[in-house]
Amino acid sequence: MRYEWIDEYLLSKAGVSKDLQADWNWIRYQIGGKMFAAVCLRENNEPYYITLKLEPAEGEFLRTQYEDIIPGYYMNKMHWNSVNPDGAVPDNLLKDLLDKSYQLVLGGFSKKKQQEILSSTVGVDTLRCCGTECSTLLKS
């Protein structure tokens, strides 16, 4: 995967946790229990898509500009987009899109809940459900 920084980058955001959704073989990044990004893995645990949420108009525009951005894989095609992890989307653009996805999901919570999330200590060392060290899967 070209974007080896993604795990550390996403977990550096306030209130973010991750888990492995074993049924789908997806590493999910969540804020307040809601997913804002995922790394979809093949059977051999190599990433094949990075999925994130965007405003519909922006997602549609980006899909016309980059062949490596497609409608969300196994997700709502209007709000979710998937990025080829070995494609040509510039790192700075992907970081910007991940930031927007985080802000969109965070913005869906009440102001009180946003404050709780932003002041939480969930982060790099927090894994939920399965206990699998997901970062080792991303380094493939």
Order of alpha helices (4+ residues) and beta strands (2+ residues): alpha-beta-beta-beta-beta-alpha-beta-beta-alpha-alpha-beta-alpha
